[in-house]
Amino acid sequence: MAALVVFGLAGCGSGESSPGDAVHRFAVAGGARTEGPDRITVTTGTQVTIEVTCDATDELHVHGYDKAAPCGPGAPAALAFTADVPGVFEVEMHETGPLTELRVQ
């Protein structure tokens, strides 16, 4: 599974993280995203890490890359991968629904 190196806030609520951001943090509480950007935009070949803290059992999933990690209270989900496939991909929590959009260009 993924190893986390350094955490940085990608933003709260809405917005977009910039291409230079490599670690993207999210929080899910009460069935909704409470922290993190609407979109993550990176250049092809960028190492991306997504971390999610959850208040209920769920699973983080990145479509198109077929990456998944369990999430639960006290056990955040973390995925690290190289964004080497260009396109737009949904990042979701299986129980909660869409979390963000990953744009690789």
C-alpha positions in Angstrom: 0.0 0.0 0.0 1.0 3.6 0.0 3.6 5.3 2.1 3.1 8.9 3.2 6.0 11.3 3.2 4.9 14.8 4.1 1.3 16.2 4.5 0.2 19.5 3.1 -3.3 20.9 3.0 -4.6 21.0 -0.5 -7.5 23.3 0.4 -10.7 23.3 2.3 -14.1 22.8 0.9 -13.8 23.6 -2.7 -11.3 24.8 -5.3 -8.5 23.2 -7.1 -5.1 22.1 -6.1 -2.2 23.2 -8.3 0.1 21.0 -10.4 2.9 21.4 -7.9 0.9 19.8 -5.1 1.9 16.1 -4.6 -0.1 15.3 -1.4 -3.8 15.9 -1.2 -5.7 15.6 2.1 -9.4 15.1 2.5 -11.7 14.6 5.4 -15.1 12.9 5.2 -17.6 13.3 8.1 -21.3 12.7 8.3 -21.4 11.3 4.8 -19.9 14.4 3.1 -16.5 15.8 2.2 -15.5 18.4 4.8 -12.0 19.1 3.6 -10.2 19.0 0.3 -10.4 20.5 -3.2 -13.0 19.8 -5.9 -10.3 19.1 -8.4 -6.7 17.9 -8.4 -4.8 18.8 -11.5 -1.3 17.4 -12.2 1.0 16.9 -15.1 1.6 13.4 -16.5 4.3 11.6 -14.5 3.6 13.3 -11.2 3.7 11.3 -8.0 0.3 11.8 -6.3 -0.6 10.9 -2.8 -4.2 11.1 -1.6 -5.1 10.8 2.1 -8.6 10.7 3.5 -9.7 10.6 7.1 -13.2 9.2 7.7 -15.6 9.0 10.6 -17.2 5.8 9.3 -16.0 2.7 7.5 -15.6 3.3 3.7 -13.2 2.8 0.8 -11.2 5.3 -1.2 -11.1 4.5 -4.9 -9.4 6.2 -7.9 -11.2 5.3 -11.1 -9.0 4.7 -14.2 -6.0 3.7 -12.0 -7.9 1.0 -10.1 -6.4 2.0 -6.8 -8.3 1.5 -3.6 -7.7 1.7 0.2 -9.9 1.1 3.2 -10.8 4.0 5.5 -12.3 4.1 8.9 -12.3 6.0 12.2 -8.7 6.2 13.4 -7.5 4.4 10.2 -7.1 6.9 7.3 -6.9 5.8 3.7 -3.8 6.6 1.8 -2.9 6.0 -1.9 0.3 6.9 -3.7 0.8 6.4 -7.4 2.3 7.9 -10.5 -0.3 9.8 -12.5 0.9 8.4 -15.9 -2.4 8.1 -17.7 -3.8 11.4 -19.0 -7.4 12.1 -18.6 -10.1 13.0 -16.1 -10.8 10.5 -13.3 -13.3 10.3 -10.5 -11.9 9.8 -7.0 -14.7 8.5 -4.7 -15.5 7.0 -1.4 -17.6 3.9 -2.1 -20.2 4.6 0.6 -20.1 8.4 0.6 -19.8 9.0 -3.2 -17.6 11.3 -5.2 -14.8 13.0 -3.4 -12.9 14.9 -6.1 -11.8 14.8 -9.7 -8.3 14.0 -10.8 -7.2 15.7 -14.0 -3.9 14.4 -15.5 -2.5 16.5 -18.4 
